[in-house]
Amino acid sequence: MSTQLISLYLKLVVNMKTTFVLMSVLFFCVSLTSSNPHDSDVVNFFGQQENPPNIIFIMADDLGYGDLGSYGQDVIKTPRLDQMAKEGLRFTQFYAGHTVCAPTRSALMTGQHTGKTRVRGNRSATGERVSLEPQDTTVAEVLQQAGYITGIIGKWGLGEPETSGVPNKKGFDYFWGFLNQARAHTYYPEWLWLNTERVRLEGNEDGKREQYSHDLDTKEAMNFIRKNAEEQFFLYLPYQIPHAELLVPKNALEDYLDENGQSIFKEESYEGMNNFSAQEMPNATYAAMVSRMDRDVGRLIDLLRELEIDDNTIVFFTSDNGPHEAGGYKPEYFNSSGSLRGIKRDLYEGGIRVPMIAWMPGTIVGGEVSDQVWSMWDFMPTAAEIGRAESPKDIDGISMVNALLNQPQQDPEYLYWEFHEGRFAQAVRFEDWKAVRNDIGQPIELYNLSVDIGENNDISRENPDIVNRAKELFHSARSASEHYPVAQLE
């Protein structure tokens, strides 16, 4: 080979190496500046920013798994929550803390499932309402100690007046709403709580209906956000909607009435009524209540954008349990449970699997769907990690921050529920197995949710080893409770 050819060859090799190095450097720089939350500089967002983000947890009351458009609903209009799902992360295997009101809230607040948390039923075995005790640490206390301004607006259910369980004694700086979950069945109460004081609602005296409590909750939530926009805040917003009583202001029904003022669902007219009675048009009322809440979640999202704190606020939306059958409404009318079996007060999937949407522009990938299995008692350690706080050691939940960022996530070892209303029912999920026992002495049913999401095919006889594992968990998962005693289990 000539000297000229050798020289040309060496120049070519050097140029190729230079090009490769330049391209590598360029690719590395692009990767560093990418806004994709899968990249390493964003994966650790919650731990690396100067200030942890605000946290808003919105919880509907008795909203079914199939009640949102993003979860398959094709009649009830939920455009703002559907948009939230498009811009955020929608979970398909998220579970409520329980199948009724108070215990699901206890699981959410304490990070413990209902085999351990203080409040395991709406009432104790003797018919009393159980309140959280000083030793019961809540997620609000955890975040408050980390510097968050904390507020709850809506339905509490975990402490009666003048007990240790009222919100202001459980980590909340600000409280507006109902203490007692039974009082939250009404949408035109004569008074509500402002911290530890009763506030009379003008226009709601003697059965009059002027101030709709849900609308007041939204107003209070927006005021709380405005007031604390330059602070670091945690807002817990447990709405009443769409729980019974079914009742909504007349103007909320417009989308579900025809030109004659009658329900498009072929129910009786309510022409001339000041506010709607569910006994006349339960289906239109239920749909209108869900849409009212949808509108107001959208207003909160709009406010975050207006205040320019949307990219530093993570918003969760879910429901406390499955859909109810009350006030004349039948969940099957709108297919409120979707493809799931059961409704509220069942431990089948329809009673405990609920919607969950997580939203935070620039951090949570928009339009993604996750099949991560998790539950309400995972919220405490998740919020603690987001807020750079430390969770108590005696909780059942695990942090789901990786799942929120669509990264590989540890699965819970199992999920456990127990139910105390006229019977003692239990359910447990581990891997894809779901076991249900509807009362002491009843057989254990077994389902494989990966192929039978509707829990139609009991395969307990074919899988005795799996049934025995479920039985072991029915014993070991729960601790004794003076308020919810249980006879000897098999």
Solvent accessible surface area in square Angstrom, and as a share of the most:
residue,aa,sasa,rsa
1,M,173,0.77
2,S,52,0.33
3,T,109,0.63
4,Q,138,0.61
5,L,100,0.50
6,I,78,0.40
7,S,50,0.32
8,L,117,0.58
9,Y,128,0.48
10,L,102,0.51
11,K,129,0.54
12,L,101,0.50
13,V,44,0.25
14,V,90,0.51
15,N,91,0.47
16,M,122,0.55
17,K,131,0.56
18,T,68,0.39
19,T,71,0.41
20,F,142,0.59
21,V,84,0.48
22,L,113,0.56
23,M,125,0.56
24,S,50,0.32
25,V,81,0.46
26,L,117,0.58
27,F,153,0.64
28,F,120,0.50
29,C,63,0.38
30,V,88,0.50
31,S,42,0.27
32,L,90,0.45
33,T,113,0.66
34,S,35,0.23
35,S,93,0.60
36,N,70,0.36
37,P,12,0.08
38,H,78,0.35
39,D,39,0.20
40,S,86,0.56
41,D,59,0.31
42,V,18,0.10
43,V,34,0.20
44,N,79,0.41
45,F,28,0.12
46,F,5,0.02
47,G,50,0.48
48,Q,111,0.49
49,Q,72,0.32
50,E,158,0.71
51,N,86,0.44
52,P,13,0.08
53,P,0,0.00
54,N,3,0.02
55,I,0,0.00
56,I,2,0.01
57,F,1,0.00
58,I,1,0.01
59,M,0,0.00
60,A,0,0.00
61,D,0,0.00
62,D,0,0.00
63,L,0,0.00
64,G,0,0.00
65,Y,23,0.09
66,G,3,0.03
67,D,0,0.00
68,L,0,0.00
69,G,28,0.27
70,S,28,0.18
71,Y,22,0.08
72,G,63,0.60
73,Q,16,0.07
74,D,130,0.68
75,V,63,0.36
76,I,6,0.03
77,K,103,0.44
78,T,3,0.02
79,P,84,0.53
80,R,74,0.27
81,L,0,0.00
82,D,31,0.16
83,Q,77,0.34
84,M,4,0.02
85,A,7,0.05
86,K,136,0.58
87,E,51,0.23
88,G,0,0.00
89,L,2,0.01
90,R,48,0.17
91,F,0,0.00
92,T,30,0.17
93,Q,31,0.14
94,F,1,0.00
95,Y,0,0.00
96,A,0,0.00
97,G,0,0.00
98,H,1,0.00
99,T,0,0.00
100,V,1,0.00
101,C,4,0.02
102,A,1,0.01
103,P,0,0.00
104,T,0,0.00
105,R,1,0.00
106,S,0,0.00
107,A,0,0.00
108,L,0,0.00
109,M,0,0.00
110,T,5,0.03
111,G,0,0.00
112,Q,30,0.13
113,H,3,0.02
114,T,0,0.00
115,G,0,0.00
116,K,84,0.36
117,T,1,0.00
118,R,57,0.21
119,V,2,0.01
120,R,7,0.02
121,G,1,0.01
122,N,28,0.14
123,R,118,0.43
124,S,12,0.08
125,A,72,0.56
126,T,115,0.67
127,G,34,0.32
128,E,110,0.49
129,R,50,0.18
130,V,15,0.08
131,S,16,0.10
132,L,0,0.00
133,E,61,0.27
134,P,97,0.61
135,Q,128,0.57
136,D,19,0.10
137,T,49,0.28
138,T,0,0.00
139,V,0,0.00
140,A,0,0.00
141,E,31,0.14
142,V,7,0.04
143,L,0,0.00
144,Q,65,0.29
145,Q,151,0.67
146,A,38,0.29
147,G,51,0.49
148,Y,4,0.01
149,I,62,0.31
150,T,0,0.00
151,G,0,0.00
152,I,0,0.00
153,I,0,0.00
154,G,0,0.00
155,K,1,0.01
156,W,0,0.00
157,G,6,0.06
158,L,0,0.00
159,G,2,0.02
160,E,45,0.20
161,P,57,0.36
162,E,170,0.76
163,T,41,0.24
164,S,32,0.21
165,G,0,0.00
166,V,10,0.06
167,P,1,0.00
168,N,48,0.25
169,K,125,0.53
170,K,1,0.01
171,G,6,0.06
172,F,4,0.01
173,D,67,0.35
174,Y,58,0.22
175,F,0,0.00
176,W,17,0.06
177,G,0,0.00
178,F,0,0.00
179,L,7,0.03
180,N,26,0.13
181,Q,9,0.04
182,A,40,0.31
183,R,66,0.24
184,A,2,0.01
185,H,77,0.34
186,T,44,0.25
187,Y,0,0.00
188,Y,20,0.08
189,P,4,0.03
190,E,70,0.31
191,W,32,0.11
192,L,0,0.00
193,W,25,0.09
194,L,62,0.31
195,N,52,0.27
196,T,81,0.47
197,E,114,0.51
198,R,131,0.48
199,V,47,0.27
200,R,153,0.56
201,L,7,0.04
202,E,139,0.62
203,G,5,0.05
204,N,1,0.01
205,E,62,0.28
206,D,133,0.69
207,G,63,0.61
208,K,105,0.45
209,R,103,0.38
210,E,126,0.57
211,Q,54,0.24
212,Y,8,0.03
213,S,0,0.00
214,H,0,0.00
215,D,39,0.20
216,L,27,0.13
217,D,1,0.00
218,T,0,0.00
219,K,122,0.52
220,E,34,0.15
221,A,0,0.00
222,M,22,0.10
223,N,66,0.34
224,F,12,0.05
225,I,0,0.00
226,R,116,0.42
227,K,169,0.71
228,N,12,0.06
229,A,17,0.14
230,E,171,0.77
231,E,100,0.45
232,Q,35,0.16
233,F,0,0.00
234,F,0,0.00
235,L,0,0.00
236,Y,1,0.00
237,L,0,0.00
238,P,0,0.00
239,Y,0,0.00
240,Q,0,0.00
241,I,0,0.00
242,P,0,0.00
243,H,14,0.06
244,A,16,0.13
245,E,62,0.28
246,L,3,0.02
247,L,4,0.02
248,V,0,0.00
249,P,18,0.12
250,K,99,0.42
251,N,95,0.49
252,A,17,0.13
253,L,0,0.00
254,E,124,0.56
255,D,80,0.41
256,Y,2,0.01
257,L,35,0.17
258,D,49,0.26
259,E,160,0.72
260,N,98,0.50
261,G,24,0.23
262,Q,79,0.35
263,S,3,0.02
264,I,80,0.40
265,F,26,0.11
266,K,187,0.79
267,E,30,0.13
268,E,116,0.52
269,S,40,0.26
270,Y,5,0.02
271,E,143,0.64
272,G,70,0.67
273,M,64,0.29
274,N,135,0.69
275,N,18,0.09
276,F,0,0.00
277,S,29,0.19
278,A,6,0.04
279,Q,140,0.62
280,E,62,0.28
281,M,0,0.00
282,P,19,0.12
283,N,18,0.09
284,A,0,0.00
285,T,0,0.00
286,Y,0,0.00
287,A,0,0.00
288,A,0,0.00
289,M,0,0.00
290,V,0,0.00
291,S,20,0.13
292,R,21,0.08
293,M,0,0.00
294,D,3,0.01
295,R,99,0.36
296,D,0,0.00
297,V,1,0.00
298,G,1,0.01
299,R,95,0.35
300,L,3,0.02
301,I,9,0.05
302,D,63,0.33
303,L,4,0.02
304,L,1,0.00
305,R,94,0.34
306,E,123,0.55
307,L,53,0.27
308,E,141,0.63
309,I,21,0.11
310,D,27,0.14
311,D,84,0.43
312,N,49,0.25
313,T,0,0.00
314,I,0,0.00
315,V,1,0.01
316,F,0,0.00
317,F,0,0.00
318,T,0,0.00
319,S,0,0.00
320,D,0,0.00
321,N,0,0.00
322,G,0,0.00
323,P,0,0.00
324,H,9,0.04
325,E,94,0.42
326,A,34,0.26
327,G,25,0.24
328,G,49,0.47
329,Y,0,0.00
330,K,97,0.41
331,P,5,0.03
332,E,126,0.57
333,Y,100,0.38
334,F,8,0.03
335,N,89,0.46
336,S,0,0.00
337,S,12,0.08
338,G,20,0.19
339,S,77,0.50
340,L,12,0.06
341,R,94,0.34
342,G,22,0.21
343,I,48,0.24
344,K,19,0.08
345,R,105,0.38
346,D,40,0.21
347,L,2,0.01
348,Y,18,0.07
349,E,0,0.00
350,G,0,0.00
351,G,0,0.00
352,I,0,0.00
353,R,7,0.03
354,V,0,0.00
355,P,0,0.00
356,M,0,0.00
357,I,0,0.00
358,A,0,0.00
359,W,1,0.00
360,M,0,0.00
361,P,35,0.22
362,G,58,0.56
363,T,2,0.01
364,I,5,0.02
365,V,25,0.14
366,G,41,0.40
367,G,50,0.48
368,E,63,0.28
369,V,79,0.45
370,S,13,0.08
371,D,99,0.51
372,Q,21,0.10
373,V,23,0.13
374,W,1,0.00
375,S,0,0.00
376,M,0,0.00
377,W,4,0.01
378,D,1,0.01
379,F,1,0.00
380,M,0,0.00
381,P,14,0.09
382,T,0,0.00
383,A,0,0.00
384,A,3,0.02
385,E,87,0.39
386,I,0,0.00
387,G,2,0.02
388,R,107,0.39
389,A,27,0.21
390,E,130,0.58
391,S,24,0.15
392,P,33,0.21
393,K,172,0.73
394,D,102,0.53
395,I,35,0.18
396,D,38,0.20
397,G,9,0.09
398,I,44,0.22
399,S,31,0.20
400,M,0,0.00
401,V,10,0.06
402,N,65,0.34
403,A,4,0.03
404,L,1,0.01
405,L,1,0.00
406,N,46,0.24
407,Q,42,0.19
408,P,118,0.75
409,Q,36,0.16
410,Q,125,0.56
411,D,89,0.46
412,P,23,0.14
413,E,126,0.57
414,Y,48,0.18
415,L,2,0.01
416,Y,0,0.00
417,W,0,0.00
418,E,0,0.00
419,F,4,0.02
420,H,30,0.13
421,E,62,0.28
422,G,95,0.91
423,R,76,0.28
424,F,15,0.06
425,A,0,0.00
426,Q,1,0.00
427,A,0,0.00
428,V,0,0.00
429,R,7,0.02
430,F,16,0.07
431,E,140,0.63
432,D,59,0.30
433,W,48,0.17
434,K,0,0.00
435,A,0,0.00
436,V,0,0.00
437,R,4,0.01
438,N,43,0.22
439,D,47,0.24
440,I,58,0.29
441,G,48,0.46
442,Q,89,0.40
443,P,98,0.62
444,I,16,0.08
445,E,31,0.14
446,L,0,0.00
447,Y,4,0.02
448,N,34,0.17
449,L,12,0.06
450,S,71,0.46
451,V,124,0.71
452,D,18,0.10
453,I,66,0.34
454,G,9,0.09
455,E,0,0.00
456,N,128,0.66
457,N,91,0.47
458,D,65,0.34
459,I,29,0.15
460,S,20,0.13
461,R,230,0.84
462,E,120,0.54
463,N,37,0.19
464,P,81,0.51
465,D,112,0.58
466,I,40,0.20
467,V,23,0.13
468,N,77,0.40
469,R,82,0.30
470,A,0,0.00
471,K,69,0.29
472,E,100,0.45
473,L,5,0.03
474,F,0,0.00
475,H,73,0.33
476,S,82,0.53
477,A,1,0.01
478,R,38,0.14
479,S,52,0.33
480,A,99,0.77
481,S,20,0.13
482,E,146,0.65
483,H,52,0.23
484,Y,2,0.01
485,P,88,0.55
486,V,38,0.22
487,A,70,0.54
488,Q,160,0.71
489,L,20,0.10
490,E,110,0.49
